[in-house]
Amino acid sequence: MAKKLKITQVRSASRRQRIQGVTVRALGITKVNHSVVHGDTPQIRGMINKVRHLVRVEEVEE
């Protein structure tokens, strides 16, 4: 079974570098405390790494 990542935005992306806001939107997160679930891929991990100070990541089984 493939691992999934639950990504929750915990800090606002406003007043940040533009690329960080774009990355948060590309992850599918729309506002603070909103969560999305993505597969654990190198692309998603890279995006998370760029905004790691704005999000909380949990591994989930689905």
WOCORDA-V279790 format. One line per field, one symbol per residue. phi: phi as a letter, one per 20 degrees, with the letter a starting at -180 (. if undefined). burial: b if it has 24 or more other C-alpha atoms within 12 Angstrom, else e. Layout:
phi: ???
burial: ???
This chain:
phi: .ffcdedcfdcfefmdfgfffffffffnedbfmeccdcfedfffffffffcfedcdccecdc
burial: eeeebbbbbeeebeeeeeebbebbbebebeeeeeebbbebeeebeebbebbeebbbbeeeee
